[in-house]
Amino acid sequence: MQIPEEYKRFREDLELISERNRYKILLTLFASDKELSFSQLKELLPSIQENKLNYHLNILKENNLIENRKKANYKRSENRSFYSLSHKSLKLLNKLGLEGAKKEFHKLFDQMT
């Protein structure tokens, strides 16, 4: 029996986000419902070392699970790189049933910030 291509891609995406740190990053972006800077992510996820955070953000970005917007003009003290969920990751998280919990995630996130 041949597995449909859609299920193969879904399985690959699940394998990507099953890594604990990547899942934390996605859930943090999901809970915030807005783009976050690298500094904000670092502050909200202190258990992930800076170099590992950068590594996992790159993997998520390469696989189109997050979007990265960079400011062209910025002052040295300003954040210059911002991350948000892609349409693909929102669809994936919804398939996992997290859309219904979105309000609760927002409440938790608001309490943290």
N, C-alpha and C positions, 0 to 999 in steps of 0.2 A: 504494500500500500504506500502510495506517495503522499508525503506530508505537504500540504499547501504552503506556498511561499510566505504567505502572511503569518502563518504559525511559526515558521522558521525564524522570521525576523523578530517576532514577539519573544520567542525563546532567547534569541541572541541579546535582545534588549534587557530581558530579565536577568540574564547572566551578568551583563554590565552593571546593572544597578544593585545586584545582590551583594556587591562589595560594600561593607558597612559604612565606610567613609563617603562613598558616592551616594548611598541612600540617604545619609544624614544631610548632605549638601542639597539633594533634590527636595527633601522634606522641609528644609529650612527655607529654600526659595518658594516652595509651595505655600508654606505657612505665611510668609511675608506678603505674598501676592504683589510684589513690586520688585524692581531690580535692586540688587545689593552690590555694594563695592567689595573688592577683595578684602579691604580692611574690616568692613562690617561682617563678612563671613568669618574672617579670622577671629573676631571678637565673639561672635555667636557660637562658634565651634572650637572652643579652646582645646579640646581633646585631639584635634588634628594639627600636627605640626605644619608650619608655614610651607615648607618644601613639598610635603605630601598633599596639602590643600591645592597647591598650584598644579601638581601632577594629576590629581583626580579631576580638577576643573578642566585641564587640557583633554583628558580622556572623554569626559562628558561632552565637551565642545566638539571634538573630532567626530563623535558619533551623533551629532545633532540633537543632543538631549538638553543642552543649554545654549543660550545665545550670549554673546559677549559684545558689549558696546564700549568702545573706547573714545574718550574725549580727545579731540584734536588739540585744543588749547586748554591748558591747566596750569595752575600755580604749583609750585613744589609741594605745598602742604595739602593740596586737594587730591581727592580720589580721582583716578583717571580711567579705571576699568570697572565696568558694571556687568553683572550677570543676572540673567532671568531664565525662566523655564521656556523651552521651545514648545511649539505646538505638538511636536512628537512626544515630548515627555508628559505634557498635560494629558494627552490621549492615553498614554501608558498608565499614568497614575489613576486616571478615571477607570480604566479597565481593571485595575486592582481594587476598585471600590473606595478610593479615597475622596472622591468628590463629595460624598455625603458627609464626610468628616471635616470638610474645609472650614466651616464656621468655628469648629472647636480648635482647629489649628490656628486660625486667626486670633482667637482669644488667648491661646497660649503664647503666641508670638508677641502680641501686644503686652502681655504681662512681663515677657523677657526684656522688652526694649523700653 
